[in-house]
């Protein structure tokens, strides 16, 4: 299984003491790219439990769709476009 994840961040985020939940005491960093509170995990990865091996998925607007192909095209300025 694979997942198409598009992120707009351009720099790392440093965790601050205020990021630690006083009740839970731990911080989980999102590794699936689906969290609404990215870079922190909010449990969104649970939606991926029934993904099929060998299939690429895109999650958008709360829905999961199979991705048939990912194509990158060079534009006239030399930048990559998806």
C-alpha positions in Angstrom: 0.0 0.0 0.0 1.1 3.5 -0.6 -0.5 6.9 0.0 -0.2 10.1 -2.0 0.5 12.8 0.6 0.8 16.5 -0.3 2.2 18.8 2.3 2.7 22.5 2.1 5.2 23.0 5.0 8.6 24.3 4.1 10.4 23.9 7.4 10.5 21.7 10.4 8.5 22.4 13.5 10.2 22.5 16.8 8.2 21.0 19.6 7.6 23.3 22.6 6.8 22.3 26.2 3.2 23.5 25.6 2.9 20.8 22.9 2.9 18.1 25.6 -0.6 17.2 26.9 -0.5 17.5 30.7 -2.9 14.6 31.1 -1.4 12.2 28.5 2.1 13.4 28.9 3.2 12.2 25.5 3.4 13.6 22.0 2.9 11.5 18.9 4.1 12.8 15.6 2.0 12.0 12.5 3.7 9.6 10.0 0.8 9.0 7.7 0.2 12.6 6.6 -3.5 12.5 7.3 -3.7 14.3 10.6 -5.8 17.4 10.9 -3.4 18.6 13.6 -0.2 17.8 11.6 2.6 17.4 12.6 0.8 15.8 15.6 -1.0 12.5 15.4 -4.8 12.8 15.9 -5.6 9.1 15.2 -6.4 9.7 11.5 -4.1 6.7 10.6 -6.9 4.4 11.8 -8.6 5.1 8.4 -5.8 3.3 6.7 -6.2 -0.1 8.4 -8.0 -1.7 5.5 -5.8 -0.4 2.7 -4.9 -3.1 0.2 -1.2 -4.0 -0.4 0.0 -2.7 -3.8 -2.7 0.0 -4.1 -1.9 3.7 -3.9 -4.6 5.9 -2.2 -5.4 9.6 -2.0 -7.3 10.9 1.0 -9.2 14.1 0.2 -12.2 15.8 1.9 -12.6 12.8 4.3 -12.8 10.4 1.4 -10.4 7.7 0.2 -9.8 7.2 -3.5 -7.6 4.7 -5.4 -4.9 6.4 -7.4 -4.4 4.8 -10.8 -1.3 6.8 -11.8 0.8 9.7 -10.6 2.2 11.7 -13.5 4.7 14.6 -13.2 5.0 16.9 -16.1 7.7 19.5 -16.7 6.2 23.0 -17.4 7.9 25.6 -19.7 9.6 27.3 -16.7 11.4 24.0 -15.8 9.4 23.5 -12.6 7.6 20.2 -12.0 3.8 20.2 -12.1 1.5 17.4 -10.9 
